[in-house]
Structures are given as structure tokens and as C-alpha cells.
């Protein structure tokens, strides 16, 4: 029998979506627009919806730019042929398929949109090529209360793109306004369900006017996949492998099932995160012995789960046997 509380919660969530005011955007109100893309299904569906809107409103496509944050090879999903020890069985199963960065580039090119690739400031952090290096320096993993991975590796580069697009617009005789677009959906989480899909001046400051918009905030997962199928654009191979979300391959806010599958597909990277976790725990124990309060906070991969548990579960994941994967 279904849990009554769960049924009530889902009914309330659906009602909140029906009551939500969905904004009508006129792209001509903006000097340009930035489409934040990750190659995930939601950002692709969002890109397609904005592209459709631009065509409907005869808005110049060259005023839209696709922004992709290059987070590093250990963070984002590589292509099947580049994934490491499991490349051969994954190519057999899914063919030679591109990784995240290549796929975003293909999406942008086929829609005739400009692409900008951003990354965390390499001059400021010359010894940190990706998030694991950043975690190693801090000695802690990001978590719900301290999402430095988002603020420094995503939001920061997004601000750089906003600045460069302002310079590109030049003097319009008035303060230009930009539209920053993200593929957030209410159905993804309670936190995103509470967000309003349009936020005036969300990213503005004294030098710029920037609104934030979530074009597909009200869409269901079925609507997302229907839009992608209709477009004919390719989706990421990791979905075919069973991943439900396509963020970082080892996102610290990901669900346990996705993390276990990621460890089965990328055991070499999972092992590196495991080593990093042991290093963090050793630092935390030393700090505790020295009398530091809350020294163990953030030392494990997630507050409730460790990489040891994730890797152990990955060894018995059905995909390991079905595809002949190697998970030491």
C-alpha cells in the first residue's frame, strides 16, 4: 500500500506546479541571452525551448550564447571511448559516443548558437585543475550547507560570461539588460520546486542588469524527453547506462543509486575520490585531537554515505555483470 504521507506530498507538489505563474518572456526586452548548458537532458530541453522562442519572435540567434562550464575530466562525463578501464565494454554497449563538452558543442553548432567555454580562474588557482584538487586543499567535501563547488566552479564562471557579453553588446544608448537562463525544473527537488521561474535583477549589480529565468521549470520529465526526441539531437550516453541525472559524475548531492552506478562505470575516478576521503578523514581526526570543534564535518563524501560504501555497492551493481565491467 502506498505511503499516505508520500501520496499527499506528491499531490501538494503537483498542485503547486499548476498554480505557479509561468512568465511570458519577450526576448526583445534583452540585448542578449546566456543559456547555461551541461549536456544534461534538462539543459538541452531548455536550450531547445529558447531556440524555438527565438525563432517564433524573430530574435537574432547571434544574440544568444551557450555557456558551458568545463569542470575537469574527473568531474564531467567523458565519451565512451575515453572513460578509462571500462571503455571497451561501454563502446560495445553504447557505441562511440561523445563526452559532455563535445556534446554541448554539437548541440550549439546544430542550432546555430555561439558557444562559450568557461572554467574556474586558472591564474588564481594554478595548482587546482578540477574540483577534487580543490577538495584536497580544503580537506572537506561540499555539502548542502557549503556548496563551494557551485559558487566557485559554476556561478563564478557564469559571472565572467555575463561580463564578456556586456562588452560584446557595446554602447546601445541605454543600459543593456541580459537574460541568464538555467534548466532548473520543479520536479527535480523540493528546493527547486520552491524557486520562482523568473527573477528580476537576480544577477544585477551597479554595472549590469541581468534577469534570471528557468524556461522549463514547470516541465515534467516526460516533456523533457519528448522535446529531445522531437528535435533529433543526440542525448548523453550516460542516460542509456541508467543515470537519472547528468551533473558531475560524482556529485556530492547526487542520490545513492546514481553514485553507485557512476562508481561502476568509472571505478578509477571513484578510487581517487576514495583516497581523497581517507585523506580528509585523517586531517579531521588530527584536528579533533587538537581540540578543533566540528573538525569532522564534511570529511566524508556525503554526510550519510562514504565512498567506501558507494564502491562496495558498485561491485554488485547489475550493470557490472551485464556489460562485463571491471570494478576492483
CORQUI-V676792 format. One record per helix or strand. SS is the DSSP state (H for helix, E for strand). FROM is the first residue (numbers start at 1). LEN is the number of residues. If there is no record, write none. Layout:
# CORQUI-V676792
SS/FROM/LEN, SS/FROM/LEN
This chain:
# CORQUI-V676792
H/4/16, H/27/3, E/32/6, H/41/16, H/61/3, E/64/6, H/80/3, H/87/8, H/100/12, E/114/5, H/131/8, E/143/1, E/146/1, H/148/22, E/177/5, H/186/3, H/190/4, E/198/2, E/205/1, E/208/6, H/221/11, H/237/5, H/256/10, H/267/23, H/307/8, H/318/6
